Amino acid sequence: MENDTIQEIFTPDMLSFFHEVSTSVHAIRDLEEMLHCILGKIRSVLNIEGASLAIHDAGHNEFYFIQTVELAKTGDYEKMHRMRFPDHLGVAGEVLREGRSIIIPDTSKDGRVYRRFESGDSFFVRSMICVPLKTRKGTIGIFYALNKLKGSFTSNDVKILEVLSGTIAVAIENALLYGELETYIDSLHKENLRLRSEVGTRYDFSEFVGSSRAMGKVLDLMKKVIDVPTTVLIRGDTGTGKELVARAIHYNSPRREKPFVAESCGALSENLLESELFGHVKGAFTGAVARKKGIFEMAEGGTVFLDEIGEMSPAMQAKLLRVLQEGQFRPVGGSVYRSTDVRLIAATHRDLENEVKKGNFRADLFYRINVFQIVLPPLKERKEAIPLLVNHFLNNFAKKFGGPPATMTQEALDLLLQFDWPGNVRELENEIERALTFAGRKKTIEKEDLSEKIRTATSEPTPAQPSSEKLREVSRTIEKQMIYDALRKTKGNRSQAARLLGLSRQGLINKIERYNIVT
């Protein structure tokens, strides 16, 4: 650039103009408002009739207009905002290919002009400057300066626009990237809402299966404790569903929007458990190359579930007690205590009261966690729930694997009722999945599909084993529950519920009346 040209561009008035444009870029957050402001300033300084910005859509090999400022506001010219045109046509196509600015003193004498722009009745393009908008990624668009009001466009006008084009290009690119980011964030938000809805449904109390008095008591206790931040202790044998109960309490509580973080105290050594619970600072021990958050920090505002808390060492019990008493913890290797706001739900298969007497568990910690106790009965004490659980698992596996739910013969179901299930509900679920695998395409689980331990279980009656009369009652309970579920899923639509159950509409109505089901 020659010295005379530099002096003409960087006059005090022009420097003030560049400053105003730069301020607009940084001060105005809305892209459309910002561009409208900048184009208005350019139009005034260059004394032109109009200005436009067209963005290059490389994916579709097109240009499209995003902003226009002109004196004559006509309906035809407004349509340019929505106009798209091929990126190889007109002056814009040449600017894109060659990456340089072009002056058209008289559009009527230049064959490169794209005539589609001249459809308006009140605005005619007589002269123009086209300047490429360049970033590190290449040319992202074209700037048009239209119709010099006095005289002709000069090389000085081109230089002014080229100086501004970089700032405008970066502002547009940032806005486009921000728009993509907002779209991505919006998609994440929608996915998060979907997952939360799915979790909420999964851990809804209506999904708990069981018809015994013991399970009814469990559900009543869960409902009492969901709205208060009380510490809960869940007792029950392995496989009875302690974590499922904890999750249901959390996802139905006021803390449902915050994290639920679970850890098994019996699965880790004392040092590892301390790091998992409270985190550690960089350099706390060999291998601690960075700071790590513990679950009490990750679950801030939510719920911490500590399974098998009875396996915790005395030293860890003392540190956990401080968290419950003071609401504070100290990361491994750290010197500063951190505050935490979490709800604690603990679980164990041990009799902690007896462990306190033996000296294996701190009495003060026991009293802290034993504020509200829920005891889960083993499956052998509520065998009447087995048919309902079987139906529940068959439906769940149908959703997981696709296709309609499988069925089970009465002979196979009788064998399940005779077994004592030392592994409780978890063992039953695993047995159903195994039997489905053996049944293959039959879609009917028979006696032969069950594992040997089930098939060879004693058939001698036990006090908990249902009689034939009780089996009929269980069958009626299953049928009634299935009708309730179908009506709930179809929001009371009897025709749809009948189709789900494989019944005629009248057949369903008869059963509703027989069981006195209120819909």
RAQUIRA-V233692 format. One record per pair of residues at least 6 apart in sequence whose ideal C-beta (glycine too) atoms are under 6 Angstrom apart, sorted by the first residue. I is the first residue (numbers start at 1). J is the second residue. If there is no record, write none. Layout:
i-><I,I>
j-><J,J>
This chain:
i-><8,9,9,17,20,21,21,24,24,24,25,25,28,31,35,39,39,40,42,43,43,46,47,47,48,48,48,49,49,49,49,50,50,51,51,52,52,52,53,53,53,54,54,54,54,55,55,55,56,56,56,61,62,62,63,63,63,64,65,65,65,68,72,72,74,74,74,76,76,77,77,87,87,89,90,91,91,91,92,95,95,95,95,96,99,101,101,102,103,103,104,104,105,105,107,107,107,117,125,126,127,127,127,128,128,129,129,129,130,130,131,131,131,131,132,133,133,133,133,133,134,135,135,140,140,143,199,200,203,203,203,209,209,209,210,211,211,211,212,212,212,214,214,221,222,225,225,226,226,226,229,230,230,231,231,231,232,232,233,233,233,233,234,234,234,234,235,236,236,237,237,237,238,239,239,239,239,239,240,240,241,242,246,246,250,250,255,255,258,258,259,259,260,260,261,261,261,261,262,263,263,263,264,264,265,265,265,265,265,266,266,270,270,274,275,277,277,278,278,278,279,279,279,279,279,280,280,280,280,280,281,281,281,281,282,282,284,284,295,296,296,296,299,301,303,304,304,305,306,307,308,309,309,310,310,310,310,317,317,321,323,324,327,327,328,328,329,330,346,352,352,355,356,356,378,379,379,379,380,380,380,383,383,384,386,386,387,387,388,388,389,393,393,394,394,395,397,398,406,406,406,407,408,409,411,412,412,412,412,415,415,418,418,419,419,421,421,435,435,435,438,439,439,480,483,486,486,486,487,487,490,490,492,494,494,495,498,498>
j-><156,159,160,45,41,38,164,34,37,38,167,171,34,175,67,51,69,69,51,51,69,157,149,150,145,147,148,71,146,147,149,70,146,69,145,65,68,144,66,67,143,63,65,141,142,64,66,141,63,140,141,87,84,87,85,87,92,84,80,81,83,80,122,123,120,122,123,119,120,120,123,93,96,114,114,102,112,130,142,102,130,132,142,139,132,131,158,130,129,153,110,128,127,152,113,125,126,125,146,147,147,148,153,144,146,145,153,158,142,144,143,161,162,165,139,140,141,143,165,169,169,169,173,169,173,165,251,251,247,248,251,388,389,392,385,384,385,477,382,384,385,377,382,374,249,232,372,249,252,253,343,371,372,344,369,371,345,372,346,369,370,373,242,245,347,374,375,242,376,349,378,424,349,423,424,425,426,427,376,424,425,347,305,345,260,303,302,303,301,302,299,302,302,303,295,298,299,304,305,276,295,306,307,308,306,308,309,311,312,308,311,313,316,332,332,294,295,294,329,331,292,293,294,297,331,288,292,331,332,333,291,331,333,334,290,291,332,333,304,329,340,342,342,341,343,342,344,345,346,347,348,346,348,348,350,352,355,362,365,365,329,368,339,340,337,339,338,337,369,361,366,361,363,366,424,421,424,425,420,421,464,417,464,474,416,417,474,478,478,481,428,429,432,405,406,405,436,405,436,443,445,444,445,446,447,445,446,447,450,450,454,457,459,454,457,427,428,445,449,450,449,445,449,515,511,497,500,501,497,519,496,497,519,505,508,505,505,508>
